[in-house]
Amino acid sequence: MILAQLPRFHLSILAKPSFALSSSHFNFLNPKPSVTLARTLFSFASKSNLATVEPIPLSVSDSSDLDDAPVEISLDKLFIPPETDISGEDSASLTARILKGSNIVLSKYARDAQVVQADYVKSSVKTEDCPADGLPEFALVGRSNVGKSSLLNSLVRRKRLALTSKKPGKTQCINHFRINDKWYLVDLPGYGYASAPHELKQDWNKFTKDYFLNRSTLVSVFLLVDASIPVKPIDLEYASWLGQNQVPMTLIFTKCDKRKKKKNGGKKPEENIKEFQDLIQGFFETTPPWIMTSSVTNQGRDEILLHMAQLRNYWLKH
């Protein structure tokens, strides 16, 4: 897959064309001894450790189409992967490198993104029981009714690869799905109001966090946030915990196809996403990568796979 064929995020850059930021403008926390350099490079820093970058406004042209919904983004809030230099690029070439409905700049590592095979491997309740073949993996986590299993099924184009249910909390283990015999998607227990005994939910929370902190093959956590409803404090708390523990994270905003009626007090997904972004600035200096998605329309599917591909290929190289 070449860059010319990739989805475009239609932005107009209001800054002078001669000015751009290189990846060196985005500093990261020094890794803990137990955290690899590759994982740390995809993490983001807590507010007290970074200097503020002057924002350069970017905007999206107005459109009634859902996939081209207006989203405001500033240049300092782009996610620029390691070994990706955008210095000297004009606005047109930079625009072509940003994934549609996201803040993610594509790198030279965005290749081999297609899913041609997906197989359930095993379910584990301890990190040490997870597959030991050393393949890179991406973990999906979110509130119990955020649409996590539906998104996983959408990514692999299979209706029943992951268990879906009208009742939240059906995922009770660390579930590994091997993709193309080369990497894993991992479905984790949902947090929040899963219909399970309090003691069991505490166990889920414990082994999930142990997995985040001690799983050496974890490339990134994909934290799912429901964009069809107002911001939930529990999602902000979960994002904060991941950042404070230097766990690489991508925000996946789900249910972006749902349009609440204004007269009933509802907000558009774009409004809820902006509110989440504003609130997350309170405890992060740099903005983590984020993508707008819908399992109904498959919005964001290709963008997630491309983002996973570039993170994965960089991780494998280093």
ChimeraX attribute file (.defattr): number of C-alpha atoms within 10 A of each C-alpha:
attribute: neighborCount
match mode: 1-to-1
recipient: residues
	/A:1	11
	/A:2	9
	/A:3	14
	/A:4	9
	/A:5	7
	/A:6	18
	/A:7	17
	/A:8	18
	/A:9	20
	/A:10	22
	/A:11	22
	/A:12	15
	/A:13	20
	/A:14	13
	/A:15	16
	/A:16	10
	/A:17	13
	/A:18	10
	/A:19	13
	/A:20	18
	/A:21	18
	/A:22	15
	/A:23	15
	/A:24	13
	/A:25	11
	/A:26	23
	/A:27	16
	/A:28	18
	/A:29	14
	/A:30	12
	/A:31	15
	/A:32	11
	/A:33	7
	/A:34	9
	/A:35	17
	/A:36	14
	/A:37	15
	/A:38	18
	/A:39	21
	/A:40	19
	/A:41	19
	/A:42	24
	/A:43	28
	/A:44	26
	/A:45	23
	/A:46	20
	/A:47	15
	/A:48	9
	/A:49	12
	/A:50	16
	/A:51	12
	/A:52	11
	/A:53	14
	/A:54	9
	/A:55	12
	/A:56	17
	/A:57	15
	/A:58	20
	/A:59	15
	/A:60	17
	/A:61	12
	/A:62	11
	/A:63	10
	/A:64	8
	/A:65	8
	/A:66	14
	/A:67	17
	/A:68	17
	/A:69	16
	/A:70	19
	/A:71	20
	/A:72	14
	/A:73	19
	/A:74	16
	/A:75	18
	/A:76	21
	/A:77	20
	/A:78	20
	/A:79	23
	/A:80	25
	/A:81	22
	/A:82	18
	/A:83	13
	/A:84	15
	/A:85	16
	/A:86	18
	/A:87	14
	/A:88	14
	/A:89	16
	/A:90	16
	/A:91	19
	/A:92	13
	/A:93	11
	/A:94	19
	/A:95	19
	/A:96	19
	/A:97	19
	/A:98	24
	/A:99	23
	/A:100	24
	/A:101	24
	/A:102	24
	/A:103	25
	/A:104	23
	/A:105	21
	/A:106	22
	/A:107	23
	/A:108	13
	/A:109	22
	/A:110	21
	/A:111	18
	/A:112	15
	/A:113	19
	/A:114	15
	/A:115	12
	/A:116	10
	/A:117	13
	/A:118	20
	/A:119	15
	/A:120	15
	/A:121	12
	/A:122	14
	/A:123	19
	/A:124	16
	/A:125	16
	/A:126	15
	/A:127	17
	/A:128	12
	/A:129	11
	/A:130	17
	/A:131	16
	/A:132	8
	/A:133	8
	/A:134	11
	/A:135	17
	/A:136	20
	/A:137	23
	/A:138	21
	/A:139	21
	/A:140	22
	/A:141	24
	/A:142	24
	/A:143	23
	/A:144	20
	/A:145	20
	/A:146	21
	/A:147	23
	/A:148	30
	/A:149	25
	/A:150	20
	/A:151	25
	/A:152	24
	/A:153	18
	/A:154	22
	/A:155	20
	/A:156	21
	/A:157	16
	/A:158	12
	/A:159	13
	/A:160	12
	/A:161	17
	/A:162	21
	/A:163	14
	/A:164	19
	/A:165	13
	/A:166	8
	/A:167	10
	/A:168	20
	/A:169	20
	/A:170	18
	/A:171	21
	/A:172	19
	/A:173	19
	/A:174	22
	/A:175	22
	/A:176	24
	/A:177	23
	/A:178	20
	/A:179	18
	/A:180	13
	/A:181	12
	/A:182	11
	/A:183	19
	/A:184	24
	/A:185	21
	/A:186	22
	/A:187	24
	/A:188	25
	/A:189	25
	/A:190	27
	/A:191	22
	/A:192	15
	/A:193	13
	/A:194	19
	/A:195	12
	/A:196	12
	/A:197	8
	/A:198	11
	/A:199	8
	/A:200	11
	/A:201	19
	/A:202	12
	/A:203	12
	/A:204	22
	/A:205	15
	/A:206	12
	/A:207	19
	/A:208	21
	/A:209	15
	/A:210	14
	/A:211	20
	/A:212	19
	/A:213	17
	/A:214	13
	/A:215	15
	/A:216	16
	/A:217	20
	/A:218	23
	/A:219	26
	/A:220	22
	/A:221	20
	/A:222	24
	/A:223	21
	/A:224	25
	/A:225	28
	/A:226	24
	/A:227	28
	/A:228	23
	/A:229	19
	/A:230	16
	/A:231	18
	/A:232	12
	/A:233	11
	/A:234	13
	/A:235	20
	/A:236	16
	/A:237	12
	/A:238	16
	/A:239	22
	/A:240	17
	/A:241	13
	/A:242	19
	/A:243	19
	/A:244	16
	/A:245	16
	/A:246	25
	/A:247	21
	/A:248	22
	/A:249	23
	/A:250	23
	/A:251	19
	/A:252	27
	/A:253	26
	/A:254	25
	/A:255	23
	/A:256	25
	/A:257	20
	/A:258	16
	/A:259	16
	/A:260	14
	/A:261	10
	/A:262	9
	/A:263	7
	/A:264	7
	/A:265	7
	/A:266	15
	/A:267	19
	/A:268	18
	/A:269	24
	/A:270	19
	/A:271	17
	/A:272	21
	/A:273	24
	/A:274	16
	/A:275	13
	/A:276	20
	/A:277	17
	/A:278	10
	/A:279	14
	/A:280	19
	/A:281	13
	/A:282	11
	/A:283	16
	/A:284	21
	/A:285	21
	/A:286	24
	/A:287	19
	/A:288	24
	/A:289	24
	/A:290	24
	/A:291	23
	/A:292	26
	/A:293	27
	/A:294	21
	/A:295	21
	/A:296	14
	/A:297	14
	/A:298	14
	/A:299	22
	/A:300	27
	/A:301	20
	/A:302	18
	/A:303	24
	/A:304	21
	/A:305	19
	/A:306	25
	/A:307	24
	/A:308	23
	/A:309	19
	/A:310	21
	/A:311	23
	/A:312	24
	/A:313	17
	/A:314	20
	/A:315	20
	/A:316	13
	/A:317	8
	/A:318	9
